[in-house]
């Protein structure tokens, strides 16, 4: 038998990184996203009074931080109060919708649903989330400044 004909043993690392970026992002979304959502749901329903009552950044600086409202937004989202979730911090709605669309489209493609292709990963999805987060931060602080002065 020649050296080139030997079958290589299965390597999880090789399998994981041999796929394209979209497949890897789907796998990472399952590995980290589903347990993360399970933890958030558990936290939301089993420990509603566990969250800190005030933001440390707000206490120190007098201004909202970019993440201010995220805990309340997540709780509102999982309770079905989508408008309140958006008003607390719109990046939560954006992230959840993008996660559901991305993971759902790839799952439907894997299940061979006709005419369904998985979403392509684009870096502008991340940039859009950052802009939403920063835009919300600036707008909230401008409104707070106008109201307080």
N, C-alpha and C positions, 0 to 999 in steps of 0.2 A: 504494500500500500504506500502511495506517495504521501509526502508531508502535507501537500496542499489539499488533500481530500479528507483530512480529519475534520470531524464536526466539532465546532467550538461549543463549550458548555454555555448554558443560558446565563446571561448577565443582566440583572435587573437594571443596573446603571446604564448599560449600553442600550437596552430597550427603551428606557425612559428618555435618554438624550439623543436617540437616533431619530425620533419623530420631529416633525416640524414644530415651530413655535406655538401654533394654535392647539395642537394636540397636547403639548406640555402644559400650556396655560389651563386647558380643560382639566387635566389631571391634577394640577396644583389647586385648582378651584374646588375639586372634589375633596382632596386631601385636607386642605386648610379651611375651605369655606363651609362645608357641611358641619364639621365639629364646632366651628366658630359660631355658626347660626344656632346650633343646639345649645351651646353655652350661653349665648345671648338670650335665647328664649327661656332657659332655666333661670337666668339672672333676672329677667324681666318679670316672670311670674312668681318665682319662689322668694325673691329677696327685693321687694319693691322699695323698702326703706334703707337699703344698704348703700346706695349711692351717696357721695358727699353732697352736702347741702349747698355749698358755695364753691365757686371756681377759685383756685389759688391765684391764678393769673389776674383775675378780676380784683381780688382782694389786694394784691400787691401793686398793680398799676392803675386800677380804676377803669380799665378798658377790657372789653370782651376779648377772649382768645379765639383763634380760628375754630377751635373745637367746641366752643360754648354752645350748649343746646344739643349736642350729639346724643347724650344719654336720654334726654327727654324725647328726642326725635326717634330714637330706636324704640323706646317703649311705646310711643304713639303709633309708630309704623306697625309693630306687631300686635297692637290692639285694634288695628283697622282705622285709626284716625289719621289718614294720610295728609289732610290739609294741615293739621297741627304739626305733624312730623315735618312737613315742608317748611312751615313757618319757624320751627325751632332751629333747624339746620338742613337746608335743601340737599346737601351732599349725601345725606343718608338715603334719601329717596333715589338720587342718581345712582349711587353704588348698588342698591338693592335691585333696581330695574336693570342695570347693566349686567349684574351677576345672573339674574334670572334669564335674561335674553341670551347671554353668552353660553351659560351652562345648558340651558334648555335647548338651544339650537344644536349644540354638539351632541346632546343626548338623543335628540330626534334623528340626527344624521346617523348615529351609531345604530339606532333601532331600524334604520333603513326606511324611514318615512319618505314617500316619494316627493320629489321636488324640494326637499329641505336640505340646505347646506349650512354647516356651522358658521357662525360669525367669524370673520377674520379679526385677529388681534391687531389693534392699531394703537400706537403710543399716544395718539391724540385723545383716546379714552381717558388715559391717566391725566394728561394735561388739562382736559376739560374738567375733571374732578377737582384738580388743584385750583383752577380758575374759579369754579363755583365756591369752593371753600374760602378762598381769599376774597372773592367778591362779597360773599355773605359777611365776612369779618369786617370789611371796610364799611359796608352799608350799615350794619348794626352799630358800629362805633360812631359813624357820622350822625345817625339818628339819635343815639344816646347823647352825643355832644350838643346837638341842637336842642334837645328836650331839656337838658340840664343847665344850659347857659342862656 
